[in-house]
């Protein structure tokens, strides 16, 4: 019989082994990120473009030609977004001198008010407030420059990913047969079902997110145009694209426009309107757009979604913020289709009913009665 000390030693050994494996896994993800990021992008794009590729092949087109057409479609989409942002950012950077002048004017008015009410001299205020204004504008400039650098790096990764994409689509049958040969033949049907579900969920998530991004971009831009906010198109599309990052994306996309409105407009009405536009967009997305368009199959627990965002950001930067969420959805599909892993799929899933879906369901029930 195994005594108590031996049992405790075995449990401690298993925990240490699990901890070591976890550190080894995440360490590998970090140190191999230059290789893994393009491969991951290519894998996700391959699953998204697979229906298009199959449709082209069904029309009698050779597989290699169909794949090249899919790659051209992706390149055109990426090139269009890149041209748009570079064009808009050029206009935005040219506006910085006028923004700085407006900021200095507002600071001077604010200094007079403080001197009148609190008795603090303008010299002491200038030494503090102008430093803070310069810091804010320098931060904004660095933020935009970093965005440009990140976009350039992402384009390089996408360029390499297109090569991987070609071979992933070209040899997709070989990859599937390889997985089937790794397991017992009795489980082949289950593996085929898992592969099919992973592909469908990835297509549903990324395709749905793209549709939601377009809708929110139009919504944000229209709202900013109505309130008379400058560079409304850029900030509206920027906020829509950041929606790909759940929970925090919309906040990041609306925070800088809110600060710019706070600095450049005399009244507080415009900054408040900008904040309400992005907050209402977040509400619309969380309760209506994402549940209806993306669907319930990729519902993930907010806790584990945020953890995936943090881990992805720490390991792979901006790419990790976007890639790790669909990867978490893929992991959930595997958990849901393997009976021994069902509890883990339940843990990372989210069974809560969305407010928007509840309203739609009640409306449908009312019409059916």
Secondary structure in CASP SS format (residue, H / E / C, confidence):
PFRMAT SS
TARGET T0000
AUTHOR 0000-0000-0000
METHOD secondary structure of the structure
MODEL  1
X C 1.00
X C 1.00
X C 1.00
X H 1.00
X H 1.00
X H 1.00
X H 1.00
X H 1.00
X H 1.00
X H 1.00
X H 1.00
X H 1.00
X H 1.00
X H 1.00
X H 1.00
X H 1.00
X H 1.00
X H 1.00
X H 1.00
X H 1.00
X H 1.00
X H 1.00
X H 1.00
X H 1.00
X H 1.00
X H 1.00
X H 1.00
X H 1.00
X H 1.00
X H 1.00
X H 1.00
X C 1.00
X H 1.00
X H 1.00
X H 1.00
X H 1.00
X H 1.00
X H 1.00
X H 1.00
X H 1.00
X H 1.00
X H 1.00
X H 1.00
X H 1.00
X H 1.00
X H 1.00
X H 1.00
X H 1.00
X H 1.00
X H 1.00
X H 1.00
X H 1.00
X H 1.00
X H 1.00
X H 1.00
X H 1.00
X H 1.00
X H 1.00
X C 1.00
X C 1.00
X C 1.00
X C 1.00
X H 1.00
X H 1.00
X H 1.00
X H 1.00
X H 1.00
X H 1.00
X H 1.00
X H 1.00
X H 1.00
X H 1.00
X H 1.00
X H 1.00
X H 1.00
X H 1.00
X H 1.00
X H 1.00
X H 1.00
X H 1.00
X H 1.00
X H 1.00
X H 1.00
X H 1.00
X H 1.00
X H 1.00
X H 1.00
X H 1.00
X H 1.00
X H 1.00
X H 1.00
X H 1.00
X H 1.00
X H 1.00
X C 1.00
X H 1.00
X H 1.00
X H 1.00
X H 1.00
X H 1.00
X H 1.00
X H 1.00
X H 1.00
X H 1.00
X H 1.00
X H 1.00
X H 1.00
X H 1.00
X H 1.00
X H 1.00
X H 1.00
X H 1.00
X H 1.00
X H 1.00
X H 1.00
X H 1.00
X H 1.00
X H 1.00
X C 1.00
X C 1.00
X C 1.00
X H 1.00
X H 1.00
X H 1.00
X H 1.00
X H 1.00
X H 1.00
X H 1.00
X H 1.00
X H 1.00
X H 1.00
X H 1.00
X H 1.00
X H 1.00
X H 1.00
X H 1.00
X H 1.00
X H 1.00
X H 1.00
X H 1.00
X H 1.00
X H 1.00
X H 1.00
X H 1.00
X H 1.00
X H 1.00
X H 1.00
X H 1.00
X H 1.00
X H 1.00
X H 1.00
X H 1.00
X H 1.00
X H 1.00
X H 1.00
X H 1.00
X H 1.00
X H 1.00
X H 1.00
X H 1.00
X H 1.00
X H 1.00
X H 1.00
X H 1.00
X H 1.00
X H 1.00
X H 1.00
X H 1.00
X H 1.00
X H 1.00
X C 1.00
X H 1.00
X H 1.00
X H 1.00
X H 1.00
X H 1.00
X H 1.00
X H 1.00
X H 1.00
X H 1.00
X H 1.00
X H 1.00
X C 1.00
X C 1.00
X H 1.00
X H 1.00
X H 1.00
X H 1.00
X H 1.00
X H 1.00
X H 1.00
X H 1.00
X H 1.00
X H 1.00
X H 1.00
X H 1.00
X H 1.00
X H 1.00
X H 1.00
X H 1.00
X H 1.00
X H 1.00
X H 1.00
X H 1.00
X H 1.00
X H 1.00
X H 1.00
X H 1.00
X H 1.00
X H 1.00
X H 1.00
X H 1.00
X H 1.00
X H 1.00
X H 1.00
X H 1.00
X H 1.00
X H 1.00
X H 1.00
X H 1.00
X H 1.00
X H 1.00
X H 1.00
X H 1.00
X H 1.00
X H 1.00
X C 1.00
X C 1.00
X C 1.00
X C 1.00
X C 1.00
X H 1.00
X H 1.00
X H 1.00
X H 1.00
X H 1.00
X H 1.00
X H 1.00
X H 1.00
X H 1.00
X H 1.00
X H 1.00
X H 1.00
X H 1.00
X C 1.00
X C 1.00
X C 1.00
X C 1.00
X H 1.00
X H 1.00
X H 1.00
X H 1.00
X H 1.00
X H 1.00
X H 1.00
X H 1.00
X H 1.00
X H 1.00
X H 1.00
X H 1.00
X H 1.00
X H 1.00
X H 1.00
X H 1.00
X C 1.00
X C 1.00
X C 1.00
X H 1.00
X H 1.00
X H 1.00
X H 1.00
X H 1.00
X H 1.00
X H 1.00
X H 1.00
X H 1.00
X H 1.00
X H 1.00
X H 1.00
X H 1.00
X H 1.00
X H 1.00
X H 1.00
X H 1.00
X H 1.00
X H 1.00
X H 1.00
X H 1.00
X H 1.00
X H 1.00
X H 1.00
X H 1.00
X H 1.00
X H 1.00
X C 1.00
X H 1.00
X H 1.00
X H 1.00
X C 1.00
X E 1.00
X C 1.00
X H 1.00
X H 1.00
X H 1.00
X H 1.00
X H 1.00
X H 1.00
X H 1.00
X H 1.00
X H 1.00
X H 1.00
X H 1.00
X H 1.00
X H 1.00
X H 1.00
X H 1.00
X C 1.00
X H 1.00
X H 1.00
X H 1.00
X H 1.00
X H 1.00
X H 1.00
X H 1.00
X H 1.00
X H 1.00
X H 1.00
X H 1.00
X H 1.00
X H 1.00
X H 1.00
X H 1.00
X H 1.00
X H 1.00
X H 1.00
X H 1.00
X H 1.00
X C 1.00
X H 1.00
X H 1.00
X H 1.00
X H 1.00
X H 1.00
X H 1.00
X H 1.00
X H 1.00
X H 1.00
X H 1.00
X E 1.00
X C 1.00
X C 1.00
X C 1.00
X C 1.00
X C 1.00
X H 1.00
X H 1.00
X H 1.00
X H 1.00
X H 1.00
X H 1.00
X H 1.00
X H 1.00
X H 1.00
X H 1.00
X H 1.00
X H 1.00
X H 1.00
X H 1.00
X C 1.00
END
